[in-house]
């Protein structure tokens, strides 16, 4: 089933959002990043923060839109009309000298050219059409898009229903041609020659009076229709004037790594290992390199170990984010949040400095921050130390071995494997529907700390499971020289009964093979 809108468990503040935008721009500097906000009171303040976080596009979404997969409570009660949110956002961005940095977009029940003209006057430069475009293709608004049984074949992959789809591209083209023609007519009636002269001009609007109406007559739209540009001067920007709201870091480390790895990027050749000193202002180490490799060869186009980078020091946010196959990142030191987020084939090794005191216990000390391996799809992580909260959330195929985690570990995990050779926090496995986790439950606390609705825990009794776990611990020792792994392997028969194998209670979804759809006979005119 679909969840609309989906939750983002890597975003809990405007700073988290700024880091995500930075991650996306690092991995693909050619991309423009859009942030969608729901129209509500105060959305302008949020939009100002999003603009400062270097988003390129801000989408103000009204309450009338939404997919058929949205919860009924959201459809009925979430959000305000897009006109209110759009007007507030335009005014706040102009008052804070941010309007020229971002493109303003709106959606939420746009239907015709009149809606486009009003949205433009309130500040929008781009306009989203969803439901009405689907209706042009034959949608009958049954609102069961998430159930895979759309009766007219629009929102489904079931061949039985797809065969009923009668829509044609010409239907959408004709609809948008009609909308554009209506907008041109409105602009001509106002004496406006081009769209840029219409955007952000609320003086073309006035409140309609409804004499005798007990509710409509009490509404005051003067603040919605206020032209803040009059106070700022006629030269105040009302539209976006930048191609990209750039906020990439100026430090050249990733550029140096790319330079050293140019033969791998160009010819898939293995390059000499490199080593760098780093500090915690260096964010997204390896991300830009991954973007360049994936652009030329895909996520898994390079042979394993083609690029071997060792860093020494404290890594900033998002170390190894979106790391693709063929890259091995080794960090001797510690890292901040988002390590390995979106990992797609790369290899990350994190271990303490060899200068650490002999009595230093890695399994009792943090070496990683929060939200490690969020949304990882493949690859592996070995860290000789503890991670923070939300470890391996939405992991769908990667392998991770650490020596302790905080709360909410393996939430919404759908695949892959996680091994925790130490303590773990509460709410483990909430929403977990796939994958396997091995927890070292020394104190027998698993049954008090896990989420019983979705997962189950059992001793590691199957020989295949035991061999798999031992192999992972052995790899952990090899990669990180972990004393914890060595102690466990030296007394394997003693430690094995303390492990708990965690799996989902949900039955795996069986997707039936798609049957070929019989083509309708084509009418050939003489």
N, C-alpha and C positions, 0 to 999 in steps of 0.2 A: 504493500500500500504506500501511497505518497503521503508526505507530510508537507503541507503548504500553509504558511511559509516554513522552511526547515530551520531548526535551531542551530546556532553557531556557537559551539562550546569553546571556541578559542577567542571569543569576543565578550568581555565583561566590562569594558570601559572604552572611552574614546582613544586612549593610548593603545589598547589592543587593536582597535580598528585601524589606527594609523600604522601599526606594525604590519598588519595584514596587507594594507595597500602598498606598503613598502616592499613586502615580500613579492607581491604580484608584479610590481614594476621592476624589481631586480631580476626576476626570472624571465621577464619579457618586457624589455624597455620600449618595445613598439606598441604595447597595449595601452588602451585607455580604460581606466577603472571607474566603474559606475557604482554608486552606493544608493540603495533604495530606502526611502524614509516614508513612514505612514503619516498622512496629513493629520495633525492634531495640534492642540494649543502648545506653543513652545517649540514647534518643529524648526522654526527659524534659528533658534540658538543651537540646536543640534546640527543644523546644516552649516552654520558658521564653523563649528568644530570639525565637521567633515571636510570643508574646504581647506582649513588649516592643516588637516591630515593628508592633504595633497591628492584628494580624489579629483578625477577629471570631469565626472558627470554626477549630478545629484538628481535623483528621481523622486518626485513627490507623488505618492500614490494615494488616490482617494478611496473613500469607503464603498463606492458603487462597483468597483472592479473586483478582481479575485477569480481564482480558478474554481472549477467544480470540485476540486480536491480540498478546498478550504473547509475547516470546521464550521458548523452552522453558527456557533457562537461568534466566530470572527466575522462571518458574512453579515450577521445582524447587528453586531454591537461595536466592532472595531473601526476606528478611524472617523474622520470628518470629510466633508466634501473637498475635493482637490482645490477648488477655488480659494478656500480659506487658507489651507496650508501653503499653496503656491504664492499667494499675495504676501503672506508673512515672511516666507523665505526670501523672496525678491527684495523686500524692504530691508530685512536684517543684513543680507549680503551687501547691499548697496551702502547701508549706513556704516558697515565695518570695512569698507574698501576691499571687499572680497569678490564682488560680482564678476569682475573681468577674469578671474582665475578659473571659474568653473562653468560648465554648460548646465543649464537648468532644463529638466525634462519633467513631464507630468503624464499621468495616466489615471485610470479609474472611472470607466464608464464613458469615455469619449465616443461620440456617435457620428458627428457630422461636421461640416465646415464651420458652423457657428461655434461649436465647442472649441475648435482649433483657434479661431480668431479671438475668442475670449481668453483662452489660455495664453496666447501670445501677448495680449494686452496686459495680462497680469504678470508676465515675465518669462514664460516658457519659450525655449528655442526648439525643443524636440518634443514629439508627442508619440505615445505608445498606444497602439490599438490591439486589443486582445479578443474580447468576446465578440465584438461586432465583425471582426475579420473572420472569425470562425463561423459566425452565422452566415456570412457571405459564401462560405464553403459548404454550408448545409447543416451546421449545428442547430439542434432544436432545444438546447438549454435544459437537458435532463439532469444535469449536475451529478453525474456519476462517473466523472473522468478518472477517478482513482480506482475504479473497480474493474477496469479492462473490458467492460461490456457496453461501450457506447453504441446505441442502437443505429446510428447513422454512419459509424465507422470512422469518426474523426479522431477520437482519443482512445485508441485501442491498438493492440498488436494481435488480437485474435483474428485469424483469417476468416472466420465465420461472419464477423461483423465488418471487417475491412472490405469485404466484397460488396458491401452495401454503400460504400462511399461514392458519391456522385459529383463531388466538387471538382472544379477545374481552376487552374491558375488565372484564366481569363476572368473568372468571377471576382477575384480579389482585385485584379488590375482595374476592372470596370468600377468597382466600388471606390477605390482610392482616386481614380480619375474624377469621379463625381465629387468627392470631398474636396479635392484640390480646386475644381472649377467653382465650387461654392465659396471657398476661401478667397479666390481671386475676385469674385463678385462683391464680397463684403469689403475687401480692400479698395476696390474701385469706387464703391459708394462713399468711402471715407476719404478718398483722395490720397491714398497711400500707395507709393509706387513699388516698394520692395519690403520684404518681410522684416528686415532689420529695423525699419522705421516704425513697425507696428509693435515690436517686442518691448515690453516694459513701459507701455504708454496707457496707463489707466484713465487718462483724461478722455479717451474715446468711450468710456463706459459711464453709465449713470444708474442709480437705483430706480427700479420701476415702482411706481406708486400703485397700490391696490386699495382704492377708497372703500371704506366700510369693512375691510377684513380685520377681524379682531386680533389676528396674530401677525400677519404680514406688515401691518402698519406700525408695529412696535419694533421691527428689526431696523437696526442702524448699521449700514454698510460703509459708513464714511471712512473708517479705519482700513477696511479692505481696499477701498478705491483711492487711498491716499497716494499722492505722487511725491515720494521722498526726494526725487531728483530735483524738484524745485528748490529745496533747501540746500542741496549739495552743489547746485550749479548745473547748467546745461551740459557741461563736459563730463559729468559723472557717468561712468560706464553703466549701461543697462543690459549689455550682452557680454558673452565671453569673448575675450580678445587674445587668448593663448591657445596654442595647439595642444599643449600638455601642461598640466599643473605639476611640474617636475619637483621631486624631493629626494632624489637619489643621493646616497652618501658620496662625499668627495674623496674618501680614502681610496688609494689605488690598488689595494691588496688583490681583489678579485681580478682586476685588469692584469696584474702581474702574473697571477695564476693562469689566466687565459693565454697570455703570451707564452708562458712556459709549456702550455699544453696544446699549442697550435697544431702540432703534427697529429695529435690524437683527434682534434676537432676536424682537421682536413682529411687525414688519410687513415683514421682508425688505428694509428700506430701507438705502441706503448712508449711512454716518455719516462725520462729519468725522475725518480722521486725528488720532491722539493720539501723544504722545511722553512717555516717562518715563525718569527716572534710576533705575538698578537696581544691586544689589550681589549678591554670590554667595550670600547667604542666602535669596534669592528663588527658590524652586523652582517648577517646573511653570507657568511663565508661559504663559498661553494655554490651559492644559488645562481649567481650570474653565469658561472661556468656551466652549470647544468642546463640553463636556458640555451646557451650557445650550442652545446652538444645535442640537446634534444631537437633544436631547430634544424640541424643538419642530418642527424641519424636516428632521431626518436629516443624514447626513454631507455630502451634496451639495445641500442645499436652498437655500443662499444663492448669489447671483451672485458671480463672482470679484471680489475687491477690496472687498467690502461693508464689511469691518472692516480698517483699516490701522493697525497698532500699531508704533511705532518705540521701541526701548529702547537706552539708552546706558549702558555699564558692563560688569560681569562677571555673567553669568547663572549661577544655580545649576543643580543637577541637573534633567534632564528639561525643558529649554527646548523648548516647542512639542510636547510629547508628546501624541499622539492629536489633533493639530490637524486640524480638519475644513475642508471647502471653504468658500470665502468669506472666509477670514481670511488676511491677509498679515502676517507677523511679520518685522521687520527689527531686527537687533542690530548696533550699532556697538560693537565690543569683542570679547569672547571668551566661550565657553560651556564648561560642564563636560560630564559624560557624558550619554548617552541623548537627545541632541538629535533631535527628529523621530521618536522611537520610536512605532510605530503610526500614523504619519502617514496621514491618510485624506482627502486633498484640499486641505490647506492649503499655504501657500507660506512658506518660511523663507529669509531672506537674512541672511548673516553676513559682516561685513567689518571690517577694522581701522579704528581711529580715523584720521581725516584728519590728526591731529596727529603721526602716526608719522613717523620720520626718513626723508628722501628715499631713503636707502640701504637701507631696510627691505625685505626680500624675503619676501613673504607665503608663497611656496611652500617656504620653508625654516623656517617657524615654525608652531607649533600654534595653532589657533584653536578647535578642537573637542576634546572628550574621546573616550572609548571608546563603543562600541555605538551609533553614530549610525545613524539610519534603521532600527533593528531592527524587523522585521515591518511595514514601511511598505506600504501598499496602493495609494496614489495621492497625487498632489501633487508638489511639487518642492522641492529644497534647492540653494542656491548658497552656497558658503563660500569666501572668498578666503583660504585657509590650509590647513593640514594637519589631518586627523582622526587619531584614535588607532586602536586595534585593533578588530577585529570590525565593520568598516564595512559597512553594507548587508546584514547577515546577515538571511536570510529576507525580503528585499525581494521583493514580489510584483507591484509595479505602479508604484512611484514613480520619479522621476528625480532624480538627485543629481550635482552637479558640485563637486568639491573639488580641492585642489592637492597632495595627498599623503595617504597612509594608512599604517597600521601593518600588523601581521600579520593573517592570517585574513580578509581582505577578501572580501565577497560570498559567504560560506559559505551554502549551502542557499538561494541565491537562485533564485526560480522565475519572476520576471518583472520588468519595469521596466528601467531603464537607469542605469548608473553611469559617470561620466567622471572619470578621475584625471589631472590635469595636472602630475604630479610623481612622486615616488618611491612605491613600494609594497613591502609586506613579504612574508614567506614564506607558503606554504600558501594562496595566493589561489585562490578558486573551489572549495574543497573542498565536495562535495555540491551544487554548482550545477547545477540542472536546467532553467533557463530564463532569459530575459532576455539583455541584452547589456551588456558593459562595454568601454569604450575606455580603454586604458592608455598613457600617454606613457612609452615604454620607451627612454629616452635611452642607457642603458648596455647594452642588449641582455640584461638579466637575467631577462626573463620566463620563459624556459625553465628557469631554475634555481629560481625562486621560486613557480611556480604548481603546482597539483595536477593532474597529467596524467591521472588516472583519469576525471575527469568533464568536463573542459573542453579546448578547443583554441584556439589563438591564430593569427591570420593577419593579414597587412597589410591596411590599409584601401584596397582597390583598387576596390571597387564605387563608382561615382559617387553613388548614393543614400546609401550609408553615409558617404561623405565630406561630402556636403551636410548630412546629419543631424548629424554631428559638428561641422561648422563652425557650424551654427545654434546648437548648445548652447554652444559657446565664445563665440559672439557674444552670446547671452543672458547668459552669465556676466560678460562685460565690461560689459554694460548694467546689470546688477543690482548688481554689486560694485565696478565701476571697477578691476578687477584688472589690474595691470601684466603679470602672467603671461599672461593672456588676450590683452592687447594685443600683446605680443611675438609670440605664436603667430600671431595673425591678420595682423600686419604682414609675416611671412615664412611664409605658409601653405604654400607649395610645399616649403619646407625642412623644416618641422615635420611635415607629414602623413606622410611615410615612417617617422617614428619612432613612430607610434601602432600599437598592436596591438588588433585587434578580438577580444574574447573571447566565445565562445559555448559552450553545452553540447554535449557529444557525444551526449547522450540524445535519442532520437527523441521528439517530442511525443506525448503520449497522446491517442488519438482516442476520444472518448466517444460511443458510438452513441446515436442518438436513442431516447428511451424510447417503446416501443410501448404502445398502450392495452391494458389487461388486460380480457378479457371477463368481465363480471359473471355470477355464478352465478344461476340462476333462483330467485326468491324464492317460498317456499311460503306461500300465502295460505289461512288457515283460514276455513271457511265460518261 
